[in-house]
Amino acid sequence: MARIVESKFGGTPFQRLLGHNKEVMERWSQLGDVLEKDGLLSAKLKEQVRRTLAQSNGCEYCKVKGKPDPSLFDEKTSIAIGFAEVFLKKRSDISDSHFNILKDYFTEEEISELCAFITFTTAQQNFGAIMKLEPIEKPTFSKLLFQILHGRSMK
């Protein structure tokens, strides 16, 4: 259970926690929408980075989409994932040599987008962790069957 009650505003549990300040929730969501879609970097690459970050940032809600899928990695995705892992370990103490590796594979504009995505996603996941946002539980077949047969919820 989250640490505060969800507001009435927002389409997801995460948004409803932010929705206590509707303007913050709306602007946060707008920036998230911009960063998550295809930009200079593909949405697929960014999703693998998001999954990598989620494994270490402590938000159970954020982990529910799964771990990174190496079968989807191309060379750029592998470099971006590696950089995200360095970020998780070093935060603001990342060396110039790590950025030099990025510059071998990404333009400066792409590096800016990657760093913005990593830091914004980390902020989202930290918010989820500090609020103890839990994954939305999907009912199992046995729970659904129980509800149908007995007309009530199974604990």
N, CA, C and O of each residue as an XYZ file, in Angstrom:
620
protein
N       0.839     -1.179      0.000
C       0.000      0.000      0.000
C       0.887      1.246      0.000
O       1.868      1.330      0.739
N       0.524      2.193     -0.830
C       1.296      3.432     -0.926
C       1.216      4.201      0.398
O       0.298      4.001      1.194
N       2.179      5.068      0.609
C       2.275      5.818      1.869
C       1.224      6.910      2.012
O       0.910      7.328      3.127
N       0.676      7.375      0.889
C      -0.413      8.347      0.952
C      -1.564      7.831      0.081
O      -1.363      7.001     -0.805
N      -2.738      8.324      0.341
C      -3.923      7.936     -0.424
C      -3.829      8.565     -1.807
O      -3.399      9.709     -1.954
N      -4.233      7.810     -2.813
C      -4.241      8.337     -4.175
C      -5.295      9.432     -4.303
O      -6.363      9.359     -3.695
N      -4.975     10.451     -5.107
C      -5.933     11.520     -5.403
C      -6.948     11.024     -6.439
O      -6.879      9.878     -6.883
N      -7.867     11.876     -6.813
C      -8.854     11.551     -7.849
C      -8.314     11.832     -9.241
O      -8.936     11.454    -10.234
N      -7.160     12.491     -9.328
C      -6.636     12.942    -10.616
C      -5.532     12.019    -11.117
O      -4.618     11.670    -10.370
N      -5.622     11.624    -12.394
C      -4.608     10.789    -13.017
C      -5.172      9.470    -13.468
O      -6.165      8.980    -12.930
N      -4.519      8.895    -14.474
C      -4.984      7.650    -15.062
C      -4.298      6.405    -14.536
O      -4.743      5.291    -14.810
N      -3.222      6.577    -13.784
C      -2.479      5.443    -13.226
C      -2.271      5.689    -11.733
O      -2.391      6.825    -11.276
N      -1.962      4.642    -10.970
C      -1.659      4.861     -9.549
C      -0.527      5.885     -9.351
O      -0.591      6.706     -8.437
N       0.495      5.837    -10.195
C       1.598      6.798    -10.108
C       1.071      8.216    -10.284
O       1.386      9.099     -9.486
N       0.276      8.438    -11.319
C      -0.267      9.765    -11.580
C      -1.194     10.222    -10.459
O      -1.210     11.404    -10.115
N      -1.965      9.300     -9.886
C      -2.878      9.675     -8.813
C      -2.127     10.086     -7.547
O      -2.619     10.911     -6.778
N      -0.933      9.514     -7.323
C      -0.116      9.980     -6.195
C       0.405     11.390     -6.459
O       0.433     12.226     -5.556
N       0.811     11.648     -7.683
C       1.233     13.000     -8.054
C       0.045     13.950     -8.150
O       0.211     15.163     -8.021
N      -1.139     13.418     -8.372
C      -2.332     14.205     -8.632
C      -2.804     15.061     -7.477
O      -3.726     15.859     -7.642
N      -2.200     14.916     -6.319
C      -2.535     15.824     -5.216
C      -2.174     17.254     -5.596
O      -2.742     18.204     -5.058
N      -1.236     17.406     -6.517
C      -0.934     18.701     -7.127
C      -1.146     18.483     -8.619
O      -0.249     18.016     -9.321
N      -2.321     18.818     -9.089
C      -2.736     18.491    -10.458
C      -1.772     19.046    -11.512
O      -1.474     18.365    -12.493
N      -1.283     20.273    -11.318
C      -0.364     20.851    -12.300
C       0.948     20.073    -12.364
O       1.480     19.843    -13.450
N       1.470     19.666    -11.207
C       2.704     18.864    -11.186
C       2.465     17.556    -11.932
O       3.281     17.152    -12.761
N       1.342     16.892    -11.638
C       1.033     15.621    -12.298
C       0.928     15.801    -13.812
O       1.459     14.991    -14.572
N       0.247     16.856    -14.251
C       0.059     17.062    -15.682
C       1.381     17.352    -16.385
O       1.658     16.784    -17.441
N       2.188     18.221    -15.814
C       3.458     18.584    -16.454
C       4.460     17.433    -16.391
O       5.218     17.211    -17.335
N       4.462     16.707    -15.278
C       5.337     15.542    -15.136
C       4.967     14.517    -16.213
O       5.836     13.955    -16.879
N       3.680     14.291    -16.364
C       3.208     13.324    -17.358
C       3.539     13.775    -18.778
O       3.910     12.957    -19.620
N       3.407     15.067    -19.044
C       3.748     15.589    -20.375
C       5.215     15.347    -20.693
O       5.544     14.898    -21.790
N       6.107     15.642    -19.738
C       7.529     15.420    -19.971
C       7.816     13.934    -20.148
O       8.599     13.544    -21.014
N       7.182     13.112    -19.327
C       7.352     11.665    -19.479
C       6.926     11.184    -20.849
O       7.609     10.365    -21.465
N       5.795     11.691    -21.334
C       5.309     11.304    -22.661
C       6.308     11.694    -23.751
O       6.554     10.921    -24.676
N       6.877     12.886    -23.641
C       7.859     13.353    -24.633
C       9.107     12.475    -24.600
O       9.603     12.052    -25.644
N       9.605     12.206    -23.414
C      10.858     11.447    -23.303
C      10.699      9.976    -23.680
O      11.640      9.370    -24.193
N       9.536      9.396    -23.437
C       9.350      7.965    -23.675
C       9.127      7.608    -25.145
O       9.408      6.481    -25.552
N       8.634      8.536    -25.932
C       8.329      8.219    -27.330
C       9.612      8.266    -28.178
O      10.677      8.671    -27.712
N       9.466      7.837    -29.434
C      10.578      7.951    -30.366
C      10.997      9.404    -30.476
O      10.166     10.283    -30.705
N      12.268      9.651    -30.313
C      12.849     10.972    -30.503
C      14.090     10.757    -31.335
O      14.051     10.082    -32.363
N      15.182     11.325    -30.895
C      16.454     11.000    -31.544
C      16.824      9.553    -31.249
O      17.472      8.884    -32.054
N      16.402      9.084    -30.082
C      16.583      7.682    -29.696
C      15.232      6.979    -29.786
O      14.189      7.587    -29.544
N      15.259      5.709    -30.133
C      14.004      4.978    -30.287
C      13.358      4.690    -28.931
O      14.036      4.575    -27.910
N      12.035      4.578    -28.953
C      11.293      4.211    -27.751
C      11.716      2.816    -27.281
O      11.723      2.543    -26.081
N      12.067      1.935    -28.221
C      12.505      0.575    -27.849
C      13.801      0.616    -27.051
O      13.926     -0.078    -26.042
N      14.762      1.417    -27.487
C      16.018      1.570    -26.757
C      15.728      2.122    -25.360
O      16.242      1.607    -24.367
N      14.916      3.154    -25.287
C      14.619      3.786    -24.000
C      13.884      2.837    -23.063
O      14.102      2.885    -21.852
N      13.021      1.980    -23.591
C      12.328      1.011    -22.735
C      13.317      0.033    -22.108
O      13.163     -0.340    -20.945
N      14.319     -0.381    -22.859
C      15.339     -1.275    -22.289
C      16.162     -0.552    -21.216
O      16.542     -1.154    -20.211
N      16.432      0.730    -21.430
C      17.131      1.536    -20.416
C      16.243      1.669    -19.182
O      16.722      1.523    -18.057
N      14.953      1.945    -19.381
C      14.018      2.069    -18.253
C      13.982      0.790    -17.428
O      14.002      0.830    -16.198
N      13.929     -0.336    -18.114
C      13.909     -1.624    -17.412
C      15.199     -1.852    -16.626
O      15.169     -2.399    -15.523
N      16.320     -1.436    -17.188
C      17.603     -1.566    -16.495
C      17.596     -0.727    -15.214
O      17.983     -1.209    -14.150
N      17.163      0.505    -15.322
C      17.104      1.392    -14.161
C      16.150      0.850    -13.101
O      16.439      0.917    -11.906
N      15.023      0.317    -13.537
C      14.002     -0.165    -12.606
C      14.523     -1.273    -11.696
O      14.071     -1.399    -10.557
N      15.451     -2.063    -12.176
C      15.958     -3.174    -11.370
C      16.742     -2.691    -10.150
O      16.898     -3.434     -9.180
N      17.230     -1.461    -10.192
C      18.058     -0.952     -9.094
C      17.468      0.233     -8.340
O      17.973      0.583     -7.274
N      16.430      0.850     -8.851
C      15.931      2.074     -8.226
C      14.897      1.855     -7.136
O      14.414      2.825     -6.552
N      14.543      0.608     -6.845
C      13.727      0.308     -5.674
C      12.231      0.477     -5.816
O      11.518      0.391     -4.816
N      11.724      0.711     -7.010
C      10.283      0.881     -7.204
C       9.690     -0.430     -7.721
O       9.947     -0.830     -8.857
N       8.900     -1.089     -6.887
C       8.302     -2.372     -7.282
C       7.327     -2.194     -8.437
O       7.254     -3.045     -9.324
N       6.582     -1.101     -8.433
C       5.645     -0.788     -9.513
C       6.392     -0.688    -10.846
O       5.881     -1.102    -11.887
N       7.610     -0.133    -10.799
C       8.402      0.091    -12.017
C       9.023     -1.203    -12.562
O       9.318     -1.300    -13.753
N       9.217     -2.179    -11.695
C       9.836     -3.447    -12.103
C       8.869     -4.387    -12.805
O       9.292     -5.347    -13.449
N       7.571     -4.118    -12.684
C       6.564     -5.071    -13.127
C       6.603     -5.359    -14.630
O       6.150     -6.420    -15.059
N       7.129     -4.445    -15.429
C       7.202     -4.674    -16.877
C       8.344     -5.610    -17.256
O       8.481     -5.989    -18.419
N       9.150     -5.975    -16.289
C      10.178     -6.971    -16.539
C      11.581     -6.411    -16.614
O      11.819     -5.204    -16.555
N      12.489     -7.349    -16.747
C      13.907     -7.030    -16.852
C      14.244     -6.697    -18.304
O      13.468     -6.990    -19.213
N      15.403     -6.084    -18.509
C      15.825     -5.833    -19.895
C      15.882     -7.147    -20.684
O      16.175     -8.204    -20.125
N      15.605     -7.067    -21.962
C      15.592     -8.255    -22.828
C      16.760     -8.177    -23.804
O      16.667     -7.508    -24.834
N      17.868     -8.864    -23.482
C      19.058     -8.796    -24.339
C      18.815     -9.217    -25.785
O      19.582     -8.834    -26.669
N      17.765     -9.998    -26.046
C      17.492    -10.403    -27.429
C      17.056     -9.204    -28.280
O      17.057     -9.280    -29.509
N      16.683     -8.095    -27.624
C      16.257     -6.892    -28.341
C      17.381     -5.860    -28.482
O      17.185     -4.798    -29.072
N      18.546     -6.179    -27.943
C      19.654     -5.212    -27.957
C      20.346     -5.180    -29.307
O      20.685     -6.219    -29.874
N      20.551     -3.964    -29.815
C      21.496     -3.758    -30.906
C      22.710     -3.080    -30.259
O      22.769     -2.943    -29.037
N      23.666     -2.662    -31.074
C      24.888     -2.087    -30.520
C      24.606     -0.818    -29.703
O      25.143     -0.659    -28.607
N      23.774      0.078    -30.226
C      23.459      1.324    -29.511
C      22.728      1.045    -28.207
O      23.004      1.681    -27.189
N      21.799      0.099    -28.234
C      21.071     -0.239    -27.012
C      22.025     -0.793    -25.969
O      21.918     -0.449    -24.792
N      22.951     -1.640    -26.378
C      23.928     -2.197    -25.439
C      24.771     -1.107    -24.796
O      25.032     -1.148    -23.593
N      25.198     -0.133    -25.591
C      25.996      0.977    -25.057
C      25.144      1.815    -24.103
O      25.620      2.212    -23.040
N      23.891      2.085    -24.470
C      22.999      2.870    -23.612
C      22.727      2.150    -22.288
O      22.701      2.777    -21.229
N      22.526      0.844    -22.355
C      22.309      0.036    -21.142
C      23.559      0.086    -20.264
O      23.464      0.268    -19.050
N      24.715     -0.075    -20.875
C      25.968      0.000    -20.118
C      26.124      1.343    -19.434
O      26.548      1.408    -18.280
N      25.787      2.413    -20.135
C      25.887      3.738    -19.545
C      24.892      3.889    -18.390
O      25.225      4.477    -17.361
N      23.684      3.368    -18.552
C      22.691      3.421    -17.470
C      23.205      2.676    -16.240
O      22.998      3.123    -15.112
N      23.870      1.548    -16.452
C      24.438      0.791    -15.329
C      25.556      1.577    -14.644
O      25.673      1.549    -13.419
N      26.373      2.274    -15.427
C      27.406      3.134    -14.854
C      26.741      4.245    -14.038
O      27.170      4.540    -12.923
N      25.709      4.851    -14.587
C      24.982      5.899    -13.865
C      24.470      5.380    -12.526
O      24.592      6.065    -11.510
N      23.901      4.185    -12.515
C      23.363      3.625    -11.277
C      24.442      3.467    -10.206
O      24.173      3.619     -9.014
N      25.656      3.165    -10.640
C      26.752      2.959     -9.688
C      27.448      4.255     -9.298
O      27.849      4.423     -8.146
N      27.596      5.178    -10.256
C      28.425      6.366    -10.023
C      27.643      7.665     -9.875
O      28.173      8.646     -9.354
N      26.406      7.686    -10.317
C      25.560      8.888    -10.325
C      26.282     10.053    -10.986
O      26.571      9.983    -12.181
N      26.579     11.099    -10.269
C      27.190     12.280    -10.899
C      28.712     12.177    -11.025
O      29.354     13.103    -11.521
N      29.281     11.080    -10.590
C      30.735     10.900    -10.630
C      31.162     10.076    -11.849
O      32.101      9.285    -11.768
N      30.483     10.261    -12.956
C      30.796      9.521    -14.186
C      31.993     10.190    -14.853
O      32.045     11.413    -14.980
N      32.942      9.381    -15.271
C      34.184      9.930    -15.832
C      34.012     10.367    -17.290
O      33.078      9.959    -17.981
N      34.937     11.202    -17.722
C      34.957     11.638    -19.119
C      35.134     10.448    -20.061
O      34.624     10.460    -21.181
N      35.853      9.427    -19.611
C      36.076      8.263    -20.482
C      34.760      7.558    -20.807
O      34.607      7.005    -21.896
N      33.806      7.574    -19.868
C      32.489      6.983    -20.156
C      31.764      7.804    -21.222
O      31.106      7.249    -22.101
N      31.889      9.121    -21.138
C      31.262      9.968    -22.153
C      31.973      9.825    -23.499
O      31.337      9.934    -24.548
N      33.261      9.587    -23.478
C      33.987      9.375    -24.736
C      33.483      8.125    -25.447
O      33.398      8.094    -26.675
N      33.152      7.103    -24.677
C      32.567      5.891    -25.276
C      31.217      6.236    -25.902
O      30.928      5.826    -27.026
N      30.384      6.998    -25.165
C      29.092      7.405    -25.725
C      29.281      8.154    -27.038
O      28.536      7.941    -27.994
N      30.284      9.036    -27.079
C      30.510      9.858    -28.272
C      30.926      9.031    -29.484
O      30.796      9.485    -30.621
N      31.423      7.821    -29.246
C      31.765      6.932    -30.362
C      30.514      6.349    -31.026
O      30.578      5.885    -32.165
N      29.373      6.369    -30.319
C      28.157      5.722    -30.820
C      26.962      6.662    -30.981
O      26.035      6.369    -31.737
N      26.987      7.790    -30.271
C      25.849      8.698    -30.256
C      26.288     10.116    -30.600
O      27.426     10.508    -30.344
N      25.374     10.872    -31.179
C      25.626     12.302    -31.390
C      25.470     13.018    -30.044
O      24.961     12.444    -29.081
N      25.904     14.246    -29.993
C      25.734     15.009    -28.753
C      24.254     15.205    -28.430
O      23.871     15.208    -27.260
N      23.430     15.367    -29.448
C      21.997     15.508    -29.234
C      21.412     14.218    -28.640
O      20.564     14.269    -27.749
N      21.863     13.083    -29.132
C      21.389     11.800    -28.595
C      21.878     11.594    -27.160
O      21.147     11.062    -26.324
N      23.099     12.009    -26.880
C      23.628     11.895    -25.514
C      22.799     12.747    -24.561
O      22.489     12.320    -23.449
N      22.444     13.946    -24.997
C      21.605     14.816    -24.176
C      20.256     14.148    -23.901
O      19.780     14.153    -22.766
N      19.647     13.578    -24.932
C      18.360     12.899    -24.756
C      18.504     11.694    -23.838
O      17.655     11.477    -22.973
N      19.559     10.909    -24.009
C      19.777      9.737    -23.170
C      19.935     10.140    -21.705
O      19.327      9.530    -20.826
N      20.743     11.156    -21.442
C      20.956     11.596    -20.061
C      19.682     12.179    -19.452
O      19.397     11.956    -18.275
N      18.912     12.927    -20.253
C      17.638     13.454    -19.766
C      16.689     12.302    -19.440
O      16.015     12.321    -18.411
N      16.638     11.302    -20.318
C      15.768     10.151    -20.087
C      16.184      9.392    -18.833
O      15.338      9.042    -18.010
N      17.482      9.134    -18.682
C      17.978      8.383    -17.524
C      17.666      9.122    -16.223
O      17.185      8.514    -15.267
N      17.934     10.416    -16.181
C      17.730     11.139    -14.923
C      16.240     11.342    -14.620
O      15.836     11.263    -13.459
N      15.425     11.602    -15.637
C      13.984     11.755    -15.405
C      13.369     10.421    -14.980
O      12.556     10.376    -14.056
N      13.750      9.355    -15.643
C      13.228      8.027    -15.304
C      13.635      7.643    -13.888
O      12.845      7.059    -13.146
N      14.859      7.969    -13.516
C      15.318      7.699    -12.152
C      14.488      8.488    -11.145
O      14.137      7.963    -10.088
N      14.173      9.739    -11.459
C      13.321     10.538    -10.569
C      11.940      9.892    -10.436
O      11.396      9.814     -9.335
N      11.376      9.431    -11.548
C      10.074      8.755    -11.499
C      10.148      7.520    -10.611
O       9.290      7.302     -9.756
N      11.182      6.720    -10.826
C      11.310      5.473    -10.068
C      11.608      5.739     -8.597
O      11.154      4.989     -7.732
N      12.355      6.781     -8.305
C      12.598      7.149     -6.911
C      11.308      7.621     -6.242
O      11.069      7.321     -5.072
N      10.481      8.354     -6.977
C       9.188      8.778     -6.446
C       8.344      7.541     -6.112
O       7.752      7.457     -5.036
N       8.296      6.592     -7.038
C       7.548      5.360     -6.787
C       8.077      4.597     -5.586
O       7.301      4.049     -4.803
N       9.399      4.560     -5.439
C      10.007      3.841     -4.320
C       9.713      4.530     -2.991
O       9.334      3.874     -2.021
N       9.885      5.853     -2.944
C       9.670      6.569     -1.686
C       8.210      6.512     -1.254
O       7.908      6.542     -0.061
N       7.309      6.431     -2.225
C       5.880      6.344     -1.922
C       5.420      4.900     -1.697
O       4.259      4.654     -1.367
N       6.335      3.957     -1.878
C       6.014      2.523     -1.757
C       4.868      2.125     -2.696
O       3.940      1.410     -2.318
N       4.973      2.615     -3.927
C       3.989      2.284     -4.950
C       4.167      0.826     -5.340
O       5.257      0.406     -5.730
N       3.100      0.066     -5.233
C       3.166     -1.369     -5.504
C       2.583     -1.683     -6.879
O       1.762     -0.930     -7.404
N       3.017     -2.806     -7.457
C       2.468     -3.197     -8.761
C       0.971     -3.439     -8.668
O       0.443     -3.846     -7.633
N       0.309     -3.176     -9.779
C      -1.110     -3.496     -9.856
C      -1.207     -5.003     -9.998
O      -0.664     -5.591    -10.934
N      -1.906     -5.616     -9.058
C      -2.014     -7.069     -9.070
C      -3.036     -7.505    -10.112
O      -4.182     -7.056    -10.108
N      -2.601     -8.377    -10.995
C      -3.528     -8.939    -11.974
C      -4.144    -10.187    -11.356
O      -3.427    -11.038    -10.831
N      -5.460    -10.299    -11.415
C      -6.093    -11.463    -10.793
C      -5.694    -12.756    -11.503
O      -5.621    -12.812    -12.731
N      -5.439    -13.783    -10.710
C      -5.123    -15.093    -11.272
C      -6.421    -15.761    -11.718
O      -7.516    -15.330    -11.357
N      -6.277    -16.804    -12.496
C      -7.443    -17.553    -12.959
C      -8.252    -18.071    -11.776
O      -9.480    -17.995    -11.784
N      -7.569    -18.599    -10.754
C      -8.297    -19.150     -9.605
C      -9.068    -18.062     -8.851
O     -10.171    -18.318     -8.366
N      -8.502    -16.847     -8.744
C      -9.224    -15.757     -8.083
C     -10.447    -15.347     -8.890
O     -11.513    -15.108     -8.323
N     -10.304    -15.265    -10.213
C     -11.439    -14.913    -11.060
C     -12.534    -15.978    -10.976
O     -13.715    -15.645    -10.882
N     -12.154    -17.234    -11.011
C     -13.115    -18.327    -10.918
C     -13.845    -18.283     -9.581
O     -15.061    -18.463     -9.532
N     -13.117    -18.046     -8.504
C     -13.728    -17.936     -7.177
C     -14.761    -16.810     -7.157
O     -15.861    -16.979     -6.632
N     -14.397    -15.649     -7.738
C     -15.306    -14.507     -7.763
C     -16.569    -14.829     -8.551
O     -17.670    -14.448     -8.154
N     -16.409    -15.524     -9.657
C     -17.557    -15.890    -10.489
C     -18.467    -16.865     -9.749
O     -19.687    -16.701     -9.732
N     -17.857    -17.887     -9.136
C     -18.645    -18.928     -8.478
C     -19.278    -18.453     -7.173
O     -20.379    -18.874     -6.816
N     -18.571    -17.573     -6.466
C     -19.033    -17.179     -5.129
C     -19.498    -15.725     -5.043
O     -20.001    -15.293     -4.006
N     -19.333    -14.989     -6.107
C     -19.794    -13.615     -6.135
C     -19.078    -12.692     -5.154
O     -19.640    -11.692     -4.707
N     -17.847    -13.031     -4.828
C     -17.082    -12.165     -3.896
C     -15.594    -12.350     -4.142
O     -15.174    -13.228     -4.895
N     -14.820    -11.518     -3.502
C     -13.363    -11.561     -3.656
C     -12.738    -12.624     -2.774
O     -13.210    -12.892     -1.669
N     -11.688    -13.213     -3.269
C     -10.908    -14.186     -2.507
C      -9.691    -13.452     -1.945
O      -9.021    -12.734     -2.687
N      -9.398    -13.606     -0.691
C      -8.235    -12.940     -0.067
C      -6.968    -13.701     -0.308
O      -5.902    -13.284      0.145
